[in-house]
Amino acid sequence: MTRDAAARSTRAFGLGTANALARERAQPSASPHIKHTSPSVENPRTAAR
């Protein structure tokens, strides 16, 4: 019984982290400071222009 609960909790945690990572990847606006501080790293062509 405890083993089942542990497996269930770990599986739920893995799914939750995967969903969170997918959400972060789908929303680049979640970290705007990266774009503001280093635009050259994101797109060197626009920086060279």
SULZI-V24572 format. One record per helix or strand of 2 or more residues. SS is the DSSP state (~ for helix, > for strand). FROM is the first residue (numbers start at 0). TO is the last residue. If there is no record, write none. Layout:
SS;FROM;TO, SS;FROM;TO
This chain:
~;1;25, ~;27;36, ~;38;41, ~;43;47
